[in-house]
Amino acid sequence: MSKPLVWETDGRDWPHRSASRFVPVGGLTWHVQEMGEGPPIVLLHGTGAATHSWRHLMPLLARDHRVIAMDLPGHGFTRGRPSGGLTLPGMAAAVSGLLTALDAAPGKLIGHSAGTAIALKMVRSGLEVPEVIGLNAALTPFPGVFAPLFQGLARALVLNPLVPRLFAASTRGAGDTEKFLVRSTGSAIDADGLRFYGRLLGNALHCRGALEMMAGWDLAGLQRELPRITARVRLIHGARDAAVPTSSIEQAARLMPHATLSVLAGLGHLAHEERADLVAEAIAAPAAVHA
């Protein structure tokens, strides 16, 4: 049986460790980080990541806000399983329950990649949030005939207990994590980021959570709901994103009645880790007025 990450050892040098705590809610024990004071902002990381993904951006936002981040179910140091599984509705309901327990009514939900899909599903499920900001958002399915093939493959991989272990083993070697991230995201991040991703991706249970999340994701269903999202949505995208092409996010922006899109040149899928300052400026910029 694969062992989970251990906070006392694997989290010994975790970014902003002093801001961490563990919160039991909804059958899970959440790893939560919180800093700053002011109107609440909630950060939702993407598939395969954890709170370390916000290590540069979180302190910038905390200058004027109460900023809350968590490891999503199946990821990082959060333990347990939502009643709805690692599906999009299950994750959205679990995060909403956590925010209720934290007495946090966010003015902004900021999601990265699949975290944006969770944020929008929370809004569609009744959470009242004035604005959703999507960083390199993953909101549309893989194109054409490959969509069902990819999801079916992900499900098959989850059912094979050896696959997460083999994937974890393949990223443990020196330089393997960097090669994987550059190839899959188009981003070049700092040495600290590579070390933490290596620690996560080298853990079979974390990899299994990421694979199960992908296997249970219904982005086609979310795409059908996009025209009915009434919240203001701002999409910020790295032009060199190797995971989510700009054409995909342009399509998603057109489907939402109150969405705007800005593209940051020279940055990839992990734009907020490459240049947190530029992303923070884009987040702080006045929202565009919709016709």
MOKA-V564627 format. One record per pair of residues at least 24 apart in sequence whose ideal C-beta (glycine too) atoms are under 10 Angstrom apart, sorted by sequence separation. I is the first residue (numbers start at 0). GAP is how many residues later the second one is. If there is no record, write none. Layout:
# MOKA-V564627
i & gap
I & GAP
I & GAP
This chain:
# MOKA-V564627
i & gap
6 & 24
33 & 24
34 & 24
35 & 24
37 & 24
40 & 24
41 & 24
42 & 24
43 & 24
44 & 24
50 & 24
51 & 24
69 & 24
90 & 24
93 & 24
94 & 24
104 & 24
105 & 24
106 & 24
107 & 24
108 & 24
109 & 24
110 & 24
111 & 24
112 & 24
113 & 24
173 & 24
176 & 24
231 & 24
232 & 24
233 & 24
234 & 24
235 & 24
236 & 24
238 & 24
239 & 24
243 & 24
32 & 25
35 & 25
36 & 25
37 & 25
38 & 25
39 & 25
40 & 25
41 & 25
42 & 25
43 & 25
44 & 25
46 & 25
49 & 25
50 & 25
69 & 25
72 & 25
91 & 25
92 & 25
95 & 25
105 & 25
107 & 25
108 & 25
109 & 25
110 & 25
111 & 25
112 & 25
113 & 25
172 & 25
175 & 25
176 & 25
225 & 25
230 & 25
231 & 25
232 & 25
233 & 25
234 & 25
235 & 25
236 & 25
237 & 25
238 & 25
239 & 25
242 & 25
243 & 25
4 & 26
34 & 26
35 & 26
36 & 26
37 & 26
38 & 26
39 & 26
40 & 26
41 & 26
42 & 26
43 & 26
44 & 26
45 & 26
47 & 26
48 & 26
49 & 26
50 & 26
87 & 26
90 & 26
91 & 26
94 & 26
95 & 26
105 & 26
110 & 26
111 & 26
112 & 26
170 & 26
171 & 26
175 & 26
225 & 26
228 & 26
229 & 26
230 & 26
231 & 26
232 & 26
233 & 26
234 & 26
235 & 26
236 & 26
237 & 26
238 & 26
239 & 26
240 & 26
241 & 26
242 & 26
261 & 26
34 & 27
35 & 27
36 & 27
37 & 27
38 & 27
39 & 27
40 & 27
41 & 27
42 & 27
44 & 27
46 & 27
47 & 27
48 & 27
49 & 27
50 & 27
90 & 27
91 & 27
94 & 27
99 & 27
110 & 27
170 & 27
171 & 27
225 & 27
226 & 27
227 & 27
228 & 27
229 & 27
230 & 27
231 & 27
232 & 27
233 & 27
234 & 27
235 & 27
236 & 27
237 & 27
238 & 27
239 & 27
240 & 27
241 & 27
242 & 27
259 & 27
260 & 27
33 & 28
34 & 28
35 & 28
36 & 28
37 & 28
39 & 28
40 & 28
41 & 28
43 & 28
46 & 28
47 & 28
49 & 28
69 & 28
89 & 28
91 & 28
92 & 28
98 & 28
110 & 28
170 & 28
222 & 28
225 & 28
226 & 28
227 & 28
228 & 28
229 & 28
230 & 28
231 & 28
232 & 28
233 & 28
234 & 28
235 & 28
237 & 28
238 & 28
239 & 28
240 & 28
259 & 28
35 & 29
36 & 29
37 & 29
45 & 29
69 & 29
87 & 29
88 & 29
91 & 29
92 & 29
95 & 29
170 & 29
171 & 29
172 & 29
222 & 29
225 & 29
226 & 29
227 & 29
228 & 29
237 & 29
238 & 29
239 & 29
240 & 29
257 & 29
258 & 29
259 & 29
34 & 30
35 & 30
36 & 30
44 & 30
67 & 30
87 & 30
90 & 30
91 & 30
95 & 30
98 & 30
170 & 30
171 & 30
221 & 30
224 & 30
225 & 30
226 & 30
228 & 30
236 & 30
237 & 30
240 & 30
257 & 30
259 & 30
19 & 31
34 & 31
35 & 31
44 & 31
67 & 31
89 & 31
90 & 31
91 & 31
95 & 31
169 & 31
170 & 31
171 & 31
223 & 31
224 & 31
225 & 31
235 & 31
237 & 31
239 & 31
258 & 31
18 & 32
33 & 32
34 & 32
35 & 32
69 & 32
87 & 32
88 & 32
91 & 32
92 & 32
94 & 32
167 & 32
169 & 32
170 & 32
222 & 32
236 & 32
237 & 32
238 & 32
257 & 32
33 & 33
34 & 33
87 & 33
88 & 33
91 & 33
167 & 33
168 & 33
218 & 33
225 & 33
237 & 33
256 & 33
257 & 33
32 & 34
33 & 34
34 & 34
67 & 34
86 & 34
87 & 34
92 & 34
166 & 34
167 & 34
236 & 34
237 & 34
239 & 34
256 & 34
14 & 35
15 & 35
32 & 35
33 & 35
88 & 35
91 & 35
166 & 35
167 & 35
168 & 35
235 & 35
13 & 36
14 & 36
15 & 36
31 & 36
32 & 36
33 & 36
65 & 36
67 & 36
87 & 36
88 & 36
167 & 36
170 & 36
235 & 36
237 & 36
13 & 37
14 & 37
31 & 37
32 & 37
87 & 37
166 & 37
167 & 37
169 & 37
237 & 37
13 & 38
14 & 38
15 & 38
30 & 38
31 & 38
32 & 38
65 & 38
67 & 38
164 & 38
165 & 38
167 & 38
168 & 38
10 & 39
14 & 39
15 & 39
18 & 39
30 & 39
31 & 39
46 & 39
66 & 39
163 & 39
164 & 39
167 & 39
10 & 40
14 & 40
18 & 40
29 & 40
30 & 40
65 & 40
163 & 40
164 & 40
166 & 40
167 & 40
237 & 40
10 & 41
13 & 41
14 & 41
29 & 41
30 & 41
64 & 41
65 & 41
66 & 41
68 & 41
162 & 41
163 & 41
165 & 41
166 & 41
237 & 41
15 & 42
27 & 42
29 & 42
64 & 42
71 & 42
161 & 42
163 & 42
164 & 42
235 & 42
14 & 43
15 & 43
18 & 43
27 & 43
29 & 43
64 & 43
66 & 43
71 & 43
160 & 43
163 & 43
164 & 43
166 & 43
235 & 43
14 & 44
27 & 44
30 & 44
162 & 44
163 & 44
166 & 44
4 & 45
27 & 45
30 & 45
31 & 45
162 & 45
163 & 45
236 & 45
15 & 46
26 & 46
27 & 46
29 & 46
30 & 46
31 & 46
68 & 46
71 & 46
163 & 46
235 & 46
22 & 47
25 & 47
29 & 47
30 & 47
43 & 47
60 & 47
160 & 47
163 & 47
235 & 47
18 & 48
28 & 48
29 & 48
30 & 48
43 & 48
162 & 48
163 & 48
233 & 48
18 & 49
19 & 49
28 & 49
29 & 49
60 & 49
135 & 49
233 & 49
235 & 49
18 & 50
19 & 50
27 & 50
28 & 50
29 & 50
135 & 50
156 & 50
157 & 50
19 & 51
27 & 51
28 & 51
43 & 51
135 & 51
156 & 51
157 & 51
159 & 51
186 & 51
233 & 51
26 & 52
27 & 52
157 & 52
158 & 52
185 & 52
187 & 52
15 & 53
26 & 53
27 & 53
41 & 53
56 & 53
157 & 53
158 & 53
184 & 53
185 & 53
186 & 53
233 & 53
25 & 54
26 & 54
27 & 54
156 & 54
157 & 54
185 & 54
186 & 54
232 & 54
233 & 54
21 & 55
22 & 55
23 & 55
24 & 55
25 & 55
26 & 55
27 & 55
56 & 55
155 & 55
156 & 55
157 & 55
184 & 55
185 & 55
186 & 55
231 & 55
21 & 56
23 & 56
25 & 56
26 & 56
41 & 56
53 & 56
153 & 56
154 & 56
157 & 56
158 & 56
184 & 56
185 & 56
186 & 56
231 & 56
19 & 57
21 & 57
25 & 57
41 & 57
153 & 57
154 & 57
156 & 57
157 & 57
184 & 57
185 & 57
232 & 57
53 & 58
152 & 58
153 & 58
156 & 58
157 & 58
183 & 58
184 & 58
185 & 58
231 & 58
39 & 59
52 & 59
153 & 59
154 & 59
155 & 59
182 & 59
183 & 59
184 & 59
41 & 60
52 & 60
153 & 60
154 & 60
181 & 60
182 & 60
152 & 61
153 & 61
154 & 61
180 & 61
13 & 62
39 & 62
41 & 62
52 & 62
152 & 62
153 & 62
13 & 63
39 & 63
40 & 63
41 & 63
42 & 63
48 & 63
150 & 63
151 & 63
153 & 63
29 & 64
39 & 64
41 & 64
48 & 64
149 & 64
150 & 64
10 & 65
29 & 65
39 & 65
40 & 65
41 & 65
42 & 65
43 & 65
45 & 65
46 & 65
47 & 65
48 & 65
149 & 65
150 & 65
4 & 66
9 & 66
10 & 66
27 & 66
31 & 66
38 & 66
39 & 66
40 & 66
41 & 66
42 & 66
43 & 66
44 & 66
45 & 66
46 & 66
47 & 66
48 & 66
150 & 66
9 & 67
25 & 67
26 & 67
29 & 67
38 & 67
39 & 67
40 & 67
41 & 67
42 & 67
43 & 67
44 & 67
45 & 67
46 & 67
149 & 67
150 & 67
25 & 68
29 & 68
33 & 68
38 & 68
39 & 68
40 & 68
41 & 68
42 & 68
43 & 68
44 & 68
45 & 68
46 & 68
150 & 68
6 & 69
24 & 69
25 & 69
27 & 69
31 & 69
37 & 69
38 & 69
39 & 69
40 & 69
41 & 69
42 & 69
43 & 69
44 & 69
45 & 69
150 & 69
4 & 70
6 & 70
24 & 70
25 & 70
26 & 70
27 & 70
31 & 70
33 & 70
43 & 70
44 & 70
45 & 70
46 & 70
4 & 71
5 & 71
25 & 71
29 & 71
43 & 71
45 & 71
3 & 72
4 & 72
6 & 72
24 & 72
25 & 72
29 & 72
42 & 72
43 & 72
45 & 72
85 & 72
112 & 72
146 & 72
147 & 72
3 & 73
4 & 73
24 & 73
41 & 73
43 & 73
44 & 73
146 & 73
196 & 73
3 & 74
4 & 74
24 & 74
25 & 74
43 & 74
3 & 75
22 & 75
24 & 75
25 & 75
43 & 75
24 & 76
42 & 76
137 & 76
140 & 76
196 & 76
23 & 77
24 & 77
41 & 77
140 & 77
141 & 77
192 & 77
22 & 78
43 & 78
56 & 78
140 & 78
141 & 78
22 & 79
137 & 79
139 & 79
140 & 79
187 & 79
188 & 79
41 & 80
138 & 80
139 & 80
140 & 80
186 & 80
187 & 80
192 & 80
137 & 81
140 & 81
185 & 81
186 & 81
188 & 81
191 & 81
192 & 81
52 & 82
139 & 82
140 & 82
185 & 82
186 & 82
187 & 82
138 & 83
139 & 83
184 & 83
185 & 83
186 & 83
188 & 83
189 & 83
137 & 84
138 & 84
183 & 84
184 & 84
185 & 84
186 & 84
188 & 84
189 & 84
41 & 85
183 & 85
184 & 85
185 & 85
186 & 85
187 & 85
188 & 85
139 & 86
181 & 86
183 & 86
184 & 86
186 & 86
187 & 86
41 & 87
138 & 87
180 & 87
186 & 87
43 & 88
180 & 88
181 & 88
184 & 88
185 & 88
186 & 88
45 & 89
180 & 89
184 & 89
40 & 90
42 & 90
43 & 90
44 & 90
45 & 90
38 & 91
43 & 91
45 & 91
46 & 91
40 & 92
42 & 92
45 & 92
180 & 92
138 & 94
117 & 95
113 & 96
136 & 96
138 & 96
120 & 97
131 & 97
123 & 98
136 & 98
113 & 99
131 & 99
132 & 99
133 & 99
134 & 99
135 & 99
136 & 99
113 & 100
116 & 100
120 & 100
130 & 100
131 & 100
132 & 100
133 & 100
134 & 100
135 & 100
136 & 100
116 & 101
120 & 101
123 & 101
129 & 101
130 & 101
131 & 101
132 & 101
133 & 101
134 & 101
135 & 101
116 & 102
119 & 102
122 & 102
123 & 102
128 & 102
129 & 102
130 & 102
131 & 102
132 & 102
133 & 102
134 & 102
135 & 102
142 & 102
113 & 103
127 & 103
128 & 103
130 & 103
131 & 103
132 & 103
133 & 103
134 & 103
137 & 103
117 & 104
120 & 104
123 & 104
126 & 104
136 & 104
139 & 104
142 & 104
113 & 105
116 & 105
119 & 105
122 & 105
123 & 105
135 & 105
137 & 105
138 & 105
139 & 105
142 & 105
115 & 106
116 & 106
119 & 106
122 & 106
123 & 106
137 & 106
141 & 106
122 & 107
123 & 107
135 & 107
136 & 107
139 & 107
140 & 107
120 & 108
122 & 108
135 & 108
139 & 108
142 & 108
119 & 109
121 & 109
138 & 109
139 & 109
122 & 110
133 & 110
135 & 110
137 & 110
138 & 110
119 & 111
136 & 111
137 & 111
139 & 111
118 & 112
136 & 112
138 & 112
139 & 112
119 & 113
135 & 113
138 & 113
118 & 114
137 & 114
138 & 114
133 & 115
136 & 115
139 & 115
136 & 116
138 & 116
115 & 117
138 & 117
133 & 118
115 & 119
133 & 119
75 & 120
138 & 120
85 & 122
90 & 122
108 & 122
133 & 122
136 & 122
75 & 123
76 & 123
85 & 123
89 & 123
75 & 124
85 & 124
107 & 124
108 & 124
109 & 124
111 & 124
131 & 124
136 & 124
74 & 125
85 & 125
86 & 125
87 & 125
90 & 125
133 & 125
78 & 126
85 & 126
86 & 126
89 & 126
90 & 126
107 & 126
109 & 126
131 & 126
75 & 127
84 & 127
85 & 127
88 & 127
130 & 127
131 & 127
133 & 127
80 & 128
84 & 128
85 & 128
86 & 128
87 & 128
112 & 128
115 & 128
135 & 128
70 & 129
76 & 129
85 & 129
86 & 129
87 & 129
88 & 129
134 & 129
74 & 130
75 & 130
84 & 130
85 & 130
86 & 130
87 & 130
112 & 130
113 & 130
73 & 131
74 & 131
77 & 131
80 & 131
84 & 131
85 & 131
86 & 131
87 & 131
112 & 131
135 & 131
137 & 131
73 & 132
74 & 132
83 & 132
88 & 132
119 & 132
135 & 132
47 & 133
55 & 133
73 & 133
75 & 133
87 & 133
88 & 133
115 & 133
135 & 133
55 & 134
73 & 134
74 & 134
87 & 134
134 & 134
135 & 134
54 & 135
70 & 135
73 & 135
74 & 135
116 & 135
134 & 135
135 & 135
47 & 136
52 & 136
55 & 136
72 & 136
73 & 136
115 & 136
119 & 136
134 & 136
135 & 136
54 & 137
55 & 137
71 & 137
73 & 137
134 & 137
54 & 138
70 & 138
71 & 138
73 & 138
74 & 138
134 & 138
45 & 139
72 & 139
73 & 139
51 & 140
52 & 140
72 & 140
51 & 141
54 & 141
71 & 141
51 & 143
52 & 143
135 & 143
48 & 144
51 & 144
52 & 144
134 & 144
50 & 145
51 & 145
49 & 146
132 & 146
48 & 147
49 & 147
51 & 147
52 & 147
134 & 147
48 & 148
51 & 148
134 & 148
47 & 149
49 & 149
132 & 149
49 & 150
132 & 150
48 & 151
47 & 152
48 & 152
130 & 152
47 & 153
132 & 154
49 & 156
112 & 156
130 & 156
48 & 157
111 & 157
112 & 157
129 & 157
47 & 158
111 & 158
1 & 159
47 & 159
111 & 159
0 & 160
111 & 160
47 & 161
48 & 161
111 & 161
1 & 162
46 & 162
47 & 162
109 & 162
1 & 163
46 & 163
47 & 163
45 & 164
46 & 164
47 & 165
1 & 166
46 & 166
47 & 166
45 & 167
46 & 167
111 & 167
109 & 169
46 & 170
109 & 173
107 & 175
14 & 177
14 & 178
12 & 179
14 & 181
12 & 182
13 & 182
12 & 183
10 & 185
13 & 185
9 & 186
12 & 186
10 & 188
9 & 189
9 & 190
9 & 192
9 & 193
4 & 194
4 & 195
9 & 196
46 & 196
4 & 197
5 & 197
45 & 197
4 & 198
45 & 198
3 & 199
2 & 200
3 & 200
4 & 200
1 & 201
2 & 201
3 & 201
4 & 201
1 & 202
2 & 202
3 & 202
0 & 203
1 & 203
0 & 204
1 & 204
1 & 205
1 & 206
59 & 212
56 & 214
57 & 214
56 & 215
60 & 215
55 & 216
56 & 216
59 & 216
52 & 217
54 & 217
55 & 217
58 & 217
59 & 217
62 & 217
53 & 218
54 & 218
55 & 218
56 & 218
57 & 218
60 & 218
52 & 219
53 & 219
55 & 219
56 & 219
59 & 219
60 & 219
52 & 220
55 & 220
56 & 220
59 & 220
63 & 220
48 & 221
51 & 221
54 & 221
55 & 221
58 & 221
59 & 221
62 & 221
53 & 222
56 & 222
57 & 222
60 & 222
45 & 223
55 & 223
56 & 223
59 & 223
60 & 223
45 & 224
48 & 224
55 & 224
59 & 224
56 & 226
44 & 227
42 & 229
40 & 242
